[in-house]
Amino acid sequence: QPEWGNLIPFDHNGPEFSTGHPSISADGRTLYFASDRPGGEGGVDIWMCKNLGNQWSEPENLGPKVNTSGDEMYPY
């Protein structure tokens, strides 16, 4: 049975907003997630970060082509 180890908190978590429902691209280079962080289009938006090797880039909102004034919850 596998064991969890070397857990590292996601750098872009924060106490003022929720971050969840992660989905990683097939090549492992892009992380998509839902968050109600400031700077979005609506209540909960889909955001993305790029894998920089040993860290994730700053979150980028996917904008109005993906997000609405409502809640987008599941990037998968």
C-alpha positions in Angstrom: 0.0 0.0 0.0 1.5 3.4 -1.0 2.2 6.0 1.7 2.1 9.7 1.5 5.4 11.4 2.0 7.2 14.7 1.5 4.0 16.7 1.3 4.5 20.3 0.3 1.7 22.9 0.7 0.6 24.6 -2.5 2.3 28.0 -2.6 -0.9 29.7 -3.8 -3.3 28.7 -1.0 -4.6 31.4 1.2 -6.8 31.8 4.2 -9.0 34.4 2.5 -10.3 32.1 -0.3 -10.9 28.5 -1.3 -8.8 26.5 -3.8 -9.9 23.0 -4.9 -10.8 20.5 -7.5 -7.3 20.2 -9.1 -6.8 18.7 -12.5 -3.3 18.3 -14.1 -2.8 18.2 -17.8 -1.7 14.9 -19.4 1.9 16.2 -19.8 2.0 17.3 -16.1 2.9 20.8 -17.1 -0.3 22.7 -16.3 -2.5 22.6 -13.1 -6.1 23.7 -13.4 -8.2 24.4 -10.3 -11.3 26.1 -9.1 -11.0 29.1 -6.7 -13.0 32.0 -5.4 -9.8 34.1 -5.1 -9.8 37.8 -5.9 -9.4 38.8 -9.6 -11.9 36.4 -11.1 -14.9 36.7 -13.4 -17.5 35.4 -10.9 -17.9 33.6 -7.6 -15.7 30.6 -8.4 -13.5 30.5 -11.5 -11.2 28.1 -13.2 -7.5 29.1 -12.8 -4.3 27.6 -14.1 -0.6 27.5 -13.1 2.4 26.2 -15.1 4.9 23.7 -13.7 8.2 25.5 -13.4 10.1 22.4 -12.2 10.3 23.0 -8.4 7.3 25.3 -8.1 4.1 26.4 -9.8 3.7 29.8 -11.5 1.4 32.5 -10.2 -2.3 31.5 -10.8 -3.8 32.9 -14.0 -7.6 33.3 -14.4 -8.8 31.6 -17.7 -10.9 34.7 -18.4 -14.4 35.2 -19.8 -14.1 32.5 -22.5 -14.2 29.9 -19.7 -15.5 31.7 -16.7 -18.9 33.5 -16.1 -20.4 35.6 -13.4 -21.5 32.3 -11.8 -19.6 29.5 -10.3 -17.3 27.2 -12.4 -16.4 24.4 -10.1 -14.8 21.5 -11.9 -12.0 22.0 -14.4 -11.9 18.3 -15.3 
